[in-house]
Amino acid sequence: MAAVAMTTWQENMAVEAAAETRPAWADYFNDEMIDFWLGEVLWNQDMAKFTSYGVGGCAEAIIWPASVRELSLLLKGIRRLNIPWRLVGGGSNILVADEGLKGITLIFGKRFATIEVVGEKDGLVDVRVEAGCSLARLVNWCAEQGLSGLEFAAGIPGSVGGALVMNAGAWGGDISQVIRSITVMDEYGECCDKEAGQLHYGYRSWGEDAGLIAVAGVFGLQRGDKAAIKEKCRKVVAARMKQQPQEASCGSFFKNPPQGRSAGELIELAGLKGKRLGGAMVSEKHGNFLINTGSATAHDLVRLMHLVQSTVNEKFGVLLEPEVRLLGFAGGN
């Protein structure tokens, strides 16, 4: 009996402890959510588990919508309750503050990741992909199907949704070159399709309002030789691994300036390679990678970011703009 009593006491303590970590709005959210969400809500989750940097504080709540309809209902319900929210993709291009994230964090997971052929004519194939699909999975799927056009994306981390919004690219290619249309959703939960000609793609940007969400994209690809496509992907990945560090990072941290030298070149010429603040370091392999050496905090990485920006600006008159999204920081999202 004593063992049973102890187990019950421990369970009660665990429940009480979990309740104490929930935000003030959790109770009325739970009372109202039956109208718009019947799935799981994870409370007080460590965001370090969901980002490639492996740093950051806790999100008050995380929800994984599994369809466009679920997302639409969620946004309408969250808006009605006036709860702050943000969308996080694959976690490869974000830096979450040590203080964590208020409100609801939405993540497109594996259930929001359908790939399907929606049209084909004269060797041109339209493939619709949901935002939660990883870019790596899409590239591999295309190679297996003998579809060419996305080889440049081999080895780029993150989700399709993030790639659409950031106009992800490498080796002379980018998303804008292969996208045919994007299904977008606004903050009110309403959807529409935007054709390629309606988009305003630029360098690392799709040119749309910050409140719009890319929920799916249709890519225009070409039939090709499967073996040749796979070999091209292999070479792209090998070149990426040779030139870029493999430590925890978010890839290229800064956007390249519109003219002149690249961000990596400027950082190297400023003598910043190997510069370390706390557990954060400018990679010795590639200047535009700020890496987590294993013990970095988000604060370390932001301090290093500011140091790089001020040093490069002082030496070359160029203010480097972060490509990485800063979440939970003052002035961030």
C-alpha positions as CSV (number, residue, x, y, z in Angstrom):
1,M,0.0,0.0,0.0
2,A,2.8,2.4,0.8
3,A,4.3,2.0,-2.7
4,V,0.9,2.7,-4.2
5,A,0.4,5.8,-2.0
6,M,3.9,7.1,-3.0
7,T,3.2,6.6,-6.7
8,T,-0.1,8.5,-6.4
9,W,1.5,11.3,-4.5
10,Q,4.3,11.6,-7.1
11,E,1.8,11.7,-9.9
12,N,-0.2,14.4,-8.2
13,M,2.9,16.4,-7.7
14,A,3.8,16.0,-11.4
15,V,0.4,17.3,-12.4
16,E,0.6,20.2,-10.1
17,A,4.1,21.1,-11.3
18,A,3.0,20.9,-14.9
19,A,0.0,23.2,-14.1
20,E,2.3,25.8,-12.6
21,T,4.3,26.1,-15.8
22,R,1.2,26.7,-17.9
23,P,0.6,30.3,-19.0
24,A,-2.3,32.3,-17.5
25,W,-4.4,31.9,-20.7
26,A,-4.2,28.1,-20.6
27,D,-7.4,27.5,-18.7
28,Y,-9.7,29.6,-20.9
29,F,-7.9,28.2,-24.0
30,N,-8.7,24.7,-22.8
31,D,-12.3,25.7,-22.2
32,E,-12.7,27.2,-25.6
33,M,-10.5,25.1,-27.8
34,I,-13.2,22.3,-28.3
35,D,-14.6,24.7,-30.9
36,F,-11.5,24.7,-33.1
37,W,-8.9,22.1,-31.9
38,L,-9.3,18.6,-30.7
39,G,-5.7,17.5,-31.0
40,E,-2.7,17.6,-28.6
41,V,-1.3,20.7,-27.0
42,L,2.2,20.4,-25.5
43,W,2.9,22.9,-22.7
44,N,6.2,24.4,-21.7
45,Q,8.3,22.7,-24.3
46,D,12.1,23.3,-24.7
47,M,12.6,24.9,-28.1
48,A,16.2,23.7,-28.2
49,K,14.7,20.3,-29.2
50,F,13.1,21.8,-32.3
51,T,15.9,23.9,-33.7
52,S,19.2,23.1,-35.5
53,Y,21.1,25.5,-33.2
54,G,20.0,23.4,-30.2
55,V,19.5,26.5,-28.0
56,G,16.5,28.6,-26.8
57,G,14.0,28.7,-23.9
58,C,10.6,27.1,-23.6
59,A,7.6,27.7,-25.8
60,E,4.5,28.2,-23.7
61,A,2.5,25.9,-26.0
62,I,3.2,24.0,-29.2
63,I,0.6,22.7,-31.6
64,W,1.1,20.6,-34.8
65,P,-1.8,21.2,-37.3
66,A,-2.1,18.3,-39.7
67,S,-4.0,19.9,-42.6
68,V,-5.0,23.3,-44.1
69,R,-8.4,23.0,-42.6
70,E,-7.0,22.4,-39.1
71,L,-4.7,25.3,-39.5
72,S,-7.5,27.6,-40.6
73,L,-9.7,26.7,-37.7
74,L,-6.8,27.1,-35.3
75,L,-6.0,30.6,-36.5
76,K,-9.6,31.7,-36.3
77,G,-9.9,30.3,-32.8
78,I,-6.6,31.8,-31.6
79,R,-7.5,35.1,-33.0
80,R,-10.8,35.1,-31.3
81,L,-9.1,34.4,-28.0
82,N,-6.5,37.1,-28.7
83,I,-3.6,34.8,-28.0
84,P,-0.2,35.6,-29.6
85,W,1.2,33.0,-32.0
86,R,3.9,32.3,-34.5
87,L,4.7,29.6,-37.1
88,V,8.0,27.7,-36.9
89,G,9.1,25.6,-39.9
90,G,11.8,23.0,-39.7
91,G,13.8,25.0,-37.1
92,S,16.8,25.3,-39.4
93,N,16.7,29.1,-39.9
94,I,15.6,30.4,-36.5
95,L,17.3,31.5,-33.3
96,V,15.0,31.3,-30.2
97,A,15.7,33.6,-27.2
98,D,16.8,32.0,-23.9
99,E,13.7,33.5,-22.4
100,G,11.5,31.3,-24.7
101,L,8.4,32.1,-26.7
102,K,5.1,33.5,-25.4
103,G,1.7,32.3,-26.8
104,I,1.3,29.4,-29.2
105,T,4.0,28.1,-31.5
106,L,2.7,26.3,-34.5
107,I,4.8,23.7,-36.2
108,F,4.1,21.9,-39.5
109,G,5.2,18.3,-38.9
110,K,5.3,15.1,-40.8
111,R,1.5,15.0,-41.1
112,F,1.5,18.2,-43.1
113,A,3.9,16.9,-45.7
114,T,2.1,15.4,-48.6
115,I,3.9,15.2,-52.0
116,E,1.7,14.5,-55.1
117,V,1.9,14.9,-58.9
118,V,-1.0,17.3,-59.9
119,G,-0.2,17.6,-63.6
120,E,2.0,16.4,-66.4
121,K,2.5,17.4,-70.1
122,D,5.3,17.0,-72.6
123,G,7.8,16.0,-69.9
124,L,6.9,18.9,-67.6
125,V,5.6,17.7,-64.2
126,D,3.7,19.8,-61.6
127,V,4.3,18.5,-58.1
128,R,2.3,19.9,-55.1
129,V,4.1,19.7,-51.8
130,E,2.8,20.7,-48.3
131,A,4.8,23.0,-46.2
132,G,5.8,20.5,-43.5
133,C,7.7,18.3,-45.9
134,S,11.4,18.5,-45.4
135,L,13.4,19.9,-48.3
136,A,15.7,16.9,-48.1
137,R,12.7,14.5,-48.4
138,L,11.4,16.4,-51.4
139,V,14.8,16.4,-53.2
140,N,15.2,12.7,-52.6
141,W,11.7,12.0,-53.8
142,C,12.3,13.9,-57.0
143,A,15.5,12.1,-57.6
144,E,13.8,8.7,-57.2
145,Q,11.0,9.8,-59.6
146,G,13.5,11.1,-62.2
147,L,12.4,14.7,-61.8
148,S,14.9,17.4,-62.4
149,G,14.9,21.0,-61.2
150,L,15.6,20.9,-57.4
151,E,19.1,19.5,-57.5
152,F,20.5,22.8,-56.2
153,A,18.6,22.2,-53.0
154,A,20.3,19.0,-52.1
155,G,21.7,19.3,-48.6
156,I,19.8,22.5,-47.7
157,P,18.1,21.8,-44.3
158,G,14.6,22.9,-43.3
159,S,11.1,22.6,-44.5
160,V,9.4,23.3,-47.9
161,G,7.4,26.1,-46.2
162,G,10.5,27.8,-45.0
163,A,12.2,27.3,-48.4
164,L,9.2,28.9,-50.2
165,V,9.2,32.0,-47.9
166,M,12.9,32.4,-47.8
167,N,13.4,31.7,-51.5
168,A,16.0,29.2,-50.5
169,G,18.9,28.7,-53.0
170,A,22.4,27.6,-53.7
171,W,24.8,27.0,-56.5
172,G,23.0,29.4,-58.8
173,G,19.5,28.0,-58.3
174,D,16.7,29.1,-56.1
175,I,13.0,28.3,-55.4
176,S,11.7,31.2,-57.6
177,Q,13.1,29.4,-60.7
178,V,10.9,26.3,-60.2
179,I,7.8,27.5,-58.3
180,R,4.6,27.6,-60.3
181,S,2.2,28.6,-57.5
182,I,1.9,28.9,-53.7
183,T,-1.1,28.3,-51.5
184,V,-1.1,31.0,-48.9
185,M,-3.2,31.5,-45.7
186,D,-3.7,34.9,-44.0
187,E,-3.9,35.5,-40.3
188,Y,-7.7,35.2,-40.5
189,G,-7.4,31.6,-41.7
190,E,-8.4,32.4,-45.3
191,C,-6.6,30.6,-48.2
192,C,-5.9,31.6,-51.8
193,D,-3.5,30.5,-54.5
194,K,-0.8,32.9,-55.9
195,E,0.6,32.1,-59.3
196,A,4.3,32.6,-59.9
197,G,3.6,35.8,-61.8
198,Q,1.8,37.3,-58.8
199,L,4.8,36.6,-56.5
200,H,7.5,39.2,-55.9
201,Y,10.5,36.9,-55.2
202,G,13.8,38.5,-54.3
203,Y,17.0,37.5,-52.7
204,R,16.1,35.3,-49.7
205,S,12.6,36.6,-49.7
206,W,9.3,35.9,-51.4
207,G,8.2,39.5,-51.1
208,E,4.9,38.8,-49.4
209,D,3.4,40.3,-46.2
210,A,4.8,38.9,-43.0
211,G,1.3,37.8,-41.9
212,L,1.0,35.4,-44.8
213,I,1.7,31.6,-44.4
214,A,2.9,29.4,-47.2
215,V,0.9,26.1,-46.7
216,A,1.8,24.4,-50.0
217,G,3.7,25.0,-53.2
218,V,3.4,23.6,-56.8
219,F,6.8,23.0,-58.4
220,G,7.4,22.8,-62.1
221,L,9.9,20.0,-62.8
222,Q,11.2,18.1,-65.8
223,R,11.5,14.4,-66.5
224,G,15.1,13.5,-66.6
225,D,17.6,10.6,-66.2
226,K,17.3,9.3,-62.7
227,A,21.0,8.3,-62.4
228,A,22.2,11.7,-63.6
229,I,19.9,13.5,-61.2
230,K,21.1,11.4,-58.3
231,E,24.7,12.0,-59.2
232,K,24.2,15.8,-59.5
233,C,22.6,15.8,-56.0
234,R,25.5,13.7,-54.6
235,K,28.0,16.2,-56.0
236,V,26.1,19.2,-54.6
237,V,25.9,17.6,-51.1
238,A,29.6,16.7,-51.3
239,A,30.6,20.3,-52.2
240,R,28.4,21.6,-49.4
241,M,30.0,19.3,-46.8
242,K,33.5,20.3,-48.1
243,Q,32.9,24.0,-47.9
244,Q,30.6,24.3,-44.9
245,P,31.0,23.4,-41.2
246,Q,29.0,20.5,-39.8
247,E,28.7,21.8,-36.3
248,A,25.3,23.0,-35.0
249,S,24.3,26.1,-36.9
250,C,21.5,27.7,-39.0
251,G,23.5,27.6,-42.2
252,S,24.4,31.0,-43.6
253,F,23.7,33.5,-40.9
254,F,23.8,36.7,-42.9
255,K,22.4,37.7,-46.3
256,N,25.0,38.5,-48.9
257,P,25.2,42.3,-49.6
258,P,23.5,43.3,-52.9
259,Q,26.9,44.3,-54.3
260,G,30.5,43.6,-53.8
261,R,31.9,40.8,-51.6
262,S,29.8,38.1,-50.0
263,A,29.1,38.1,-46.3
264,G,31.5,35.3,-45.7
265,E,34.3,37.1,-47.5
266,L,33.7,40.3,-45.5
267,I,33.7,38.4,-42.2
268,E,36.9,36.6,-43.1
269,L,38.7,39.8,-44.3
270,A,37.6,41.4,-41.0
271,G,39.7,38.7,-39.2
272,L,36.7,37.2,-37.4
273,K,37.0,33.6,-38.3
274,G,37.4,31.6,-35.1
275,K,36.2,34.5,-33.0
276,R,34.4,33.1,-29.9
277,L,32.0,34.6,-27.4
278,G,30.9,32.1,-24.8
279,G,29.9,28.9,-26.6
280,A,29.3,30.7,-29.9
281,M,32.0,30.9,-32.6
282,V,32.5,32.2,-36.1
283,S,33.3,29.1,-38.0
284,E,37.0,28.7,-39.1
285,K,35.7,26.9,-42.2
286,H,33.2,29.4,-43.4
287,G,32.9,33.0,-42.2
288,N,29.2,33.2,-42.6
289,F,28.4,30.4,-40.2
290,L,28.0,31.2,-36.5
291,I,28.2,27.8,-34.8
292,N,27.2,26.4,-31.4
293,T,30.4,24.7,-30.2
294,G,28.3,22.7,-27.7
295,S,27.7,25.1,-24.8
296,A,26.3,28.2,-26.5
297,T,23.2,30.1,-25.4
298,A,21.0,32.2,-27.6
299,H,22.5,35.2,-25.9
300,D,26.0,34.1,-26.9
301,L,25.0,33.8,-30.5
302,V,23.2,37.2,-30.6
303,R,26.2,38.9,-28.9
304,L,28.5,37.3,-31.6
305,M,26.1,38.5,-34.3
306,H,26.3,42.1,-33.1
307,L,30.1,41.9,-32.9
308,V,30.3,40.6,-36.5
309,Q,27.9,43.3,-37.7
310,S,29.7,46.2,-35.9
311,T,33.2,45.0,-37.0
312,V,32.3,44.5,-40.7
313,N,30.4,47.8,-40.7
314,E,33.4,49.6,-39.1
315,K,35.9,48.2,-41.6
316,F,33.9,48.1,-44.8
317,G,30.9,50.3,-44.3
318,V,28.5,47.4,-44.8
319,L,25.8,46.5,-42.3
320,L,25.1,42.7,-42.6
321,E,21.5,41.7,-42.4
322,P,20.6,38.4,-40.6
323,E,19.1,35.7,-42.8
324,V,18.2,33.9,-39.6
325,R,14.9,34.8,-37.9
326,L,15.3,35.9,-34.3
327,L,12.3,34.8,-32.2
328,G,11.5,35.9,-28.7
329,F,14.0,38.8,-28.7
330,A,13.1,42.5,-28.3
331,G,12.1,43.7,-31.7
332,G,11.8,40.1,-33.0
333,N,8.8,37.9,-33.6
